[in-house]
Amino acid sequence: MVAAAVPLPAGAQSRDDVEKQFRAWLQNDVWPEAKTSGIGRKTFEEAAARIRINWDLPDLVPPGTKPSKDRKQSQAEFSSPGAYFSEKRLQGLAASGRSLAAANVGVLTRIEKTYGVPGSVVLAIWGRESGFGRAKIPYNVMDVLATKAFMSTRPELFRRELIAALHILESGDVREEDMRGSWAGAMGQPQFLPSSFLQYAVDFDGDGRRDIWNSTPDALASIANYLSKKGWQRGRDWGFEVTIPASVSCAQEGPDLARPIADWASTGITRVTGKGFPAGELKASGMMLVPAGRSGPEFVVTPNFYVIKEYNNSDLYALFIGNLADRIGSGGGAFRGAWGDVGSLLRSDVAAMQKALEKKGYDVGGSDGLPGYKTRRAIGDWQAKNGLAPTCYPSESLKGRIR
């Protein structure tokens, strides 16, 4: 095997010794927990007999070794967000999405009626997560979860997911050999972790099994059910790209500063399309979003934007899904605002700014070196108080000034 040629770190036990410990751990540690949670012995033994350590997975910490030193605070993390929105990729996904929308119109109509989530949003997530089910999903999920629960940097998380995966096997929805996923244990076309499968996967084709690997209706409906259960507001959009006048501070963003969209419009904020905000949205709440401060596209988003973030906790991910959904559902195109030259700072530089702002009494959401909305608006507030035009984003010019 190729994997056998990969050397263990210095100080690690031999691979044979680790394998023996792994087998003992399955029986002495995992089985009692599985039994307590309701897993039958037959299900456990059949699964355990097939499980193998996958030595090729990242972030493994074999017995006798320590995790590699975390260097994230000194990495140059922030290239321009624009790189995330590859126009070639978005156009390709949108073309496929429109074709699949036509091919699955009946299922998508039923899904929207049942869960209230537009088909275009469901298709966008399907496309982003697994290339509309076409992406290769190479790993045996049980091997991944057991390996990482036994020896990884986050064993508690993977142990919980391993127990959840055993419950899936107990349910009979899928055979172990067909339970395929990513190197992190995300499964099937929607890329659900096992715990999410148990909570949100549905049988929408009526065959008695929740099959997110091979059934398009089950995969799409499971995505919609997930969003619905997370709070999707039926009949509302995800958000709108806007132009925010210079007279309106960019330091007003965030889900905790929601206002009726009519209020935002009254400040002079307008949609980049030139259209007014939909009448049904005016009295409902919206939030300012400036992911690159004044150096990128600007938005007023609805609570549904934050529901999309429940799928992947990233502003850029949710914007990607929203933009792709617009392209699939209503012929939308690229964002009008250009992503500026932002993202050249080290995370350690951003963390230093965050710590300095915290000392001044600002809530930056933690000094992790990631410029989330609390950091962005704290920077904007500090700039305004110090006679600077608010840009609401960390920059080289601010490095020596915010201290």
Buried (B, 14 or more C-beta within 10 A) or exposed (E): EEEEEEEBEEEBBEBEEBBEBBEEBBEEEBBEBBEEEEBEEEBBEEBBEEBEBBBEBEEBBBBBBEEEEEEEBEEEBBEBBBEBBEEEBBBEBBEBBBEBBEEBEEBBEBBBEBBBBBBBBBBBBBBBBBBBBEEEBEBBBBBBBBBBBBBBBEBEBBBBBBBBBBBBBBBEBBEBEEBBBBBBBBBBBBBBBBBBBBEBBBBBBEEEBBBBBBBBBBBBBBBBBBBBBBEBBEEBBBBBBBBBEEEBBBBBBBBEEBBBBBBBBEBEBBBBEEEEBBEEBBEBBBBBBBBBBBBBBBBBBBBBBBBBBBBBEEBBBBBBBBBBBBBBBEEBEBBEBEBBEBBEBBBBBBBBBBBBBBEBEBEBBEBBBBBBBBBBBBBBBBBBEEEBEBBBBBBEEBBEEBE
